[in-house]
Amino acid sequence: MTSSILIFLGLGLLFVILNARSGRHGRGLNDSRTMLWGVLPVIVVAFVLAGMVEALIPEQFVRQWLAREAGMRGVLFGTVGGSLLAMGPYASFPIIASIWSAGAGWGTVISLITAWALFGLNKMPFEIGFFGLRFTLIRVGLCLPLCMGAGALAHLLDLVVS
């Protein structure tokens, strides 16, 4: 975590310096502040929600359905769960991280993130409206095996690495 913070801090300072040359750094910092105040409530609520999710998930449930020992059950559960996560990354990633911290296996978490990104059911009404049912069914037919496959490969990697 520290290295990523340092990288972003370095990039931020570089951009402030580059913008200072043209006198636009004040506008950039003001825009940053506006964005921060816009997303900060979502981030705070997401972290509280993630903490509550981690505290609510029973250890037995994690072992049976989410942990490495769950195998393909965890991958299937991750794929279904990811498709149901109807929120942006500010809220989804803290929740997914809390599931990871609770003991979920690689396969579960990889399939969860992959399904969230590729297979979100919350997007389907819009997709059907703009592209039609046939297009949506083809996309779902392609994305579902990708989510399951990514989770299965991650699960195998977890078995090999551990």
N, C-alpha and C positions, 0 to 999 in steps of 0.2 A: 504494500500500500504506500509506503514511504517513497519508493522510487517513482511511482506514478504521480504522486503529489509534486515531487521535485520537477518532473518532466513538465507537468502542466504549469507549474509556477514559472519555470524557465521560459516556456512558450508565451505565457501571459506577459512577462516582463519584456520579452523580445517584441511582441506586438505593441505594447505600450510605447516602447522606444521608437519603433517604426512609425507609429501614428503621431508621436510627438514631433517628428521631423516635419510633418505637414500640418501640425496644429490640431489634429482631430482626436487626440487622446482623451480630451475632456468628454467629447461626445461618446466615445467608446466606453469610458468608465461609467458614464451616466446610463447608457444602454444596459451595461452589465448589472448595475444596481437595480434597474427596473425589472430585468429578467429574474434576478435573484429574489426580489420581493414577490414576484409572481409565482415562482415555483417553490419557495421556501415552505409555505403552508402544506403543500402536497408532500414534500419530502419529510417534514416533521410527522405528519399523519401516517405516511407510509412506514417510517421507522417504528412508530408506536404500534402500528398494525403488525409489522414483521415481528416485533418482540412478543406481542400477544399470540401470534400464530405459533412461534417457537415454544412458548410456554404452554399453549393449549394442546399441541400434538403429543399424544401419549407415546412413551418410549416403545411400548409393545407394537403400536401402529407403525412406527418408523421401521422397526425391525421386520415386521411382517410384510409391509407394503412398499416401503421406500428405500430401505438399505440395500447394500450390495447383495445380501443374502436373498432378497426378494427376487433377484434375477429379472426375467422378462416381465413379471408382474409389475415391478417397479417402473420398467420402461413403458409399459402400457399405461400405468397410472400417471406417469409423468406426461405422456402424450395427451391423455384426456385432460389432465389438469392444466397443461399449458394452453390447450385450445380454449379453455374456459376463462383464462385470465384476461379479462376485458379492461385492461388499463395500460397506461404507458410505462416506459422504463423506470421513471422515478418511483412508481409504486410497485411494479412487478419485481424489479431486481432485489429490493430489500426483503420482499416476501420469499423469493426464491433462495436468497442467501440464508434466510432463517431456516428454511427447509433443509438446506445443505448443512447448516450448523447443527441441526437436530439429528443428523446422521444419515441423510439420504445418500445413496450411492451415485457414482458418476453417471451411470446409465439413466437413472431417474432424472437427475438434474439436467443432463444434456438433452434428453428428450423433452423435458419441461420447457427449457429455453427455446429449443428448435420449434416445438409446436406453438409456443407463444408467438414466435417471429413469423412462422410460415402458415400456420393453420388456424389462426384465431377465428372462432365461430362468430364473434361479435362483428366481424367484417363482412360476413356472408350476405346479409340483407342488402348492403350497399353494392357488393360485387354482383349479386344477381340482378339488381336494378340497373347497373351500368353495363354489365357484360353479358348477362343472360345466365340461365340455369345451366345450360350445357357447358359453358366456359367454367363455371364454378365447380361443377361436378368433375371436370377434367383436372382442374387445379387441385381439388381435394384428393382425387385419385392419385395424383403425383406426389403431393406433399405428405400424405399420411405415411407411405412407405419410407420417405426420407426421414421423417421424425422418428419412426420406429427403428430404422436402420442406424441413424446417428446414435440413438440411445443404446442399441445393441452393441455397436462397435465400441462405444465408451464403456459399457459394462465389461466387454471382453478385455479392453485395455486395463480397466480397474483390476480384473482378476490377474492379469499378467504382471502388472507393476507392483501389486501388493504382495 
